[in-house]
Amino acid sequence: MLLIFGTTVRDRVLVVVRFICEYCRTDASQDVIESATKFSVFFLPLFTVGRRYVNVCRNCGGATPLTKEQATHGIEWAARNRQMT
């Protein structure tokens, strides 16, 4: 019997916020991205193994790792300031 299993990573943009990038020092849009690693059998995702959050500058591409709390705070801040995309 042949059993095919593995993992895959799915990226999802949670929110776009605008502030000064720590790498290029310009006021640019920043994507808050959630990367979810999923375990799959026969190419069907069964469950999520792990999640990580990262902030990516649209101007220079600089990436900053975030905690879940920081990502949630960014979503709440954008909702309060009506900047959801």
PELIN-V297751 format. One record per residue. PHI is phi in radians with two decimals (999 if undefined). OMEGA is omega in degrees with one decimal (* if undefined). NEAR is the number of other ideal C-beta (glycine too) atoms within 10 Angstrom. Layout:
PHI_OMEGA_NEAR + PHI_OMEGA_NEAR
//
This chain:
999_-179.2_2 + -1.77_179.9_4 + -2.06_-179.7_6 + -1.82_178.4_9 + -2.49_179.7_11 + 3.05_178.4_10 + -2.22_175.6_11 + -2.45_179.9_12 + -1.97_178.0_11 + -2.02_177.2_12 + -1.74_179.2_11 + -2.50_176.8_9 + -1.38_-179.2_11 + -1.44_-177.1_17 + -2.82_174.0_20 + -2.00_178.6_15 + -2.09_-178.5_18 + -2.19_174.5_12 + -2.81_-175.7_13 + -1.36_179.7_11 + -1.30_180.0_20 + -1.35_-179.9_11 + -1.63_-175.5_13 + -1.71_176.5_13 + 1.02_175.6_10 + -2.02_176.0_10 + -1.39_-173.3_10 + -2.37_175.9_16 + -1.23_-179.2_15 + -2.20_176.1_20 + -1.60_171.0_17 + -1.68_-172.2_22 + -1.99_173.6_18 + -1.84_175.8_17 + -1.89_-179.2_13 + -1.91_175.9_15 + -1.64_-176.0_14 + -2.06_175.1_17 + -1.52_-177.9_14 + -2.33_174.5_14 + -2.19_-175.5_11 + 0.92_177.0_10 + 1.14_175.8_9 + -1.88_179.4_9 + -1.16_-178.5_15 + -1.74_-179.1_11 + -2.68_-179.7_7 + -1.49_-179.7_11 + -1.53_-178.9_13 + -2.83_177.1_11 + -2.30_172.0_13 + -2.48_-176.4_15 + -2.13_-179.2_19 + -2.52_177.7_15 + -1.89_-176.0_20 + -2.09_178.5_17 + -1.33_177.9_20 + -1.34_-179.2_13 + -1.44_-174.7_14 + -1.94_-178.8_14 + 1.46_178.5_10 + -1.12_-177.3_15 + -2.01_178.5_13 + -2.15_177.2_14 + -1.15_179.2_9 + -2.16_169.7_19 + -1.51_178.4_10 + -1.07_-179.9_11 + -1.13_178.5_9 + -1.15_178.2_13 + -1.13_178.1_20 + -1.11_177.8_15 + -1.09_177.8_13 + -1.10_178.2_21 + -1.16_179.4_14 + -1.12_179.2_11 + -1.10_179.9_13 + -1.13_178.5_18 + -1.17_178.6_11 + -1.15_-177.2_8 + -1.72_176.9_10 + 0.97_179.1_6 + -2.03_179.4_14 + -1.21_176.5_11 + -2.18_*_9
//
